[in-house]
């Protein structure tokens, strides 16, 4: 199994190396990077490229590691016992399989995505150490051990919102997705907007990267946001000439696709005000 990217996903050489190294080592691939740089999409594209099914576990602030293994519904069993239901005699009827169990129980190799692991409690990664390392876990209610039939490819994403435990990091192959440079971004845009005029693309991306590098920006726009912005520019049939800004208006056209909070909008308004003052 060798990942080389897909027609719809531009993978840099270092990212291909990271994916293939994790597959060879049979270690979880921990992918970090800014939001919107394609971390979640990477797992989908790896599954597509290798012809594998994907199981996706989206982590929330309330998610517990145990939910990835299984959940025992004791309340339903108690209710059924009160109603005299026959199914109450088999505890397996009240065990709900989690995403890890589904991945371990698959007949063939799958891609298991654990998305945004840093959203959960700090103990969440530690609680999965043994299960991800040994690829097995114990079900206490039934006394059985669930072991992976075929070791899945595990991809774990993080937005770097909190530090992950060292013991967890030791068990992973790590890769940080750097923000694309101009040439890589042009390739990404060409995938999503084939045939876009080169003058418009160059003007838009030049303006986009200048915006990202503006000092004091609270939230830098991401890859997904520039793709949305370009989609709007094409829908409005704007040209490279239309994108030109003057000192009276430092905000880019349709800036709502790029700037997502009022502080950043006010920043550009202040820059325009200062530019007008300097010309007087």
Secondary structure, 3 states (H helix, E strand, C coil): CCCCCECCECCCHHHHHHHHHHHHHCCEEEEEECCCCCHHHHHHHHHHHHCCEEEEEECCCCCCHHHHHEEECHHHHHHHHHHCCHHHHCHHHHEEECHHHHHHCCCCCEEEEEECHHHCCCCHHHHCHHHHHHCEEEECCCCEEEECCCCCEEEEEECCCCCCCHHHHHCEEEEEECCCCHHHHHHHHHHHCCCCCHHHHHHHHHHHHHHHCCCCCCCCCCHHHHHHHHHHHHHCCCCCHHHCCCCCCCCCCCHHHCCCCHHHHHHHHHHHHHHHHHHC
